[in-house]
Amino acid sequence: MKGETGGKGDTGDTGPRGPSNAFVAADGPPAVVGTTFATQRSLALGAGSYVVTATATLNNGDIGAVTAGCQLLLGGTAVDSALSLTLAPDTQGGETEAVSLTGAGSLTSAGTAQLQCRSSLTTTSLFAPSIVATQVASLTTPAP
């Protein structure tokens, strides 16, 4: 035998803030990549913990191969990098390379996420640099 359904309970307290907010610096302008690291795209962020992804496409415009590399910084600290990308000579296939970097970290005060790139020659171009930062309530990094 089943009893009658009880009355509706009181509404509970509002819960804590959700776990994330997203911040985006969408596709930036094309740029020539120099021989030293330079910021190709940046995103201002407030204090907090973030998972950050940066993407871009590198293209070699030279008749010889070049070595290029990019790094993702959060608050001035490198959180991911691809430093030894070989781009084939222009028009020979393999002269273009998509770069995708992801890292995580915390800012104790306002700071920036930056995508920085360099190349062995100034004939390398960078297209569609972008950064997406997702703020999270906490970061857990397991021991290696």
Buried (B, 14 or more C-beta within 10 A) or exposed (E): EEEEEEEEEEEEEEEEEEEEEEBEBEEBEBBEBEEEBBEBBBBEBEEBBBBBBBBBBBBBBBEEBBBBBBBBBBBEEBBBBBEEBEBBBBEEEEBBBEBEBEBBBBBEEEBBBBBBBBBBBBBBBBBBBBBBBBBBEEEEEEEE
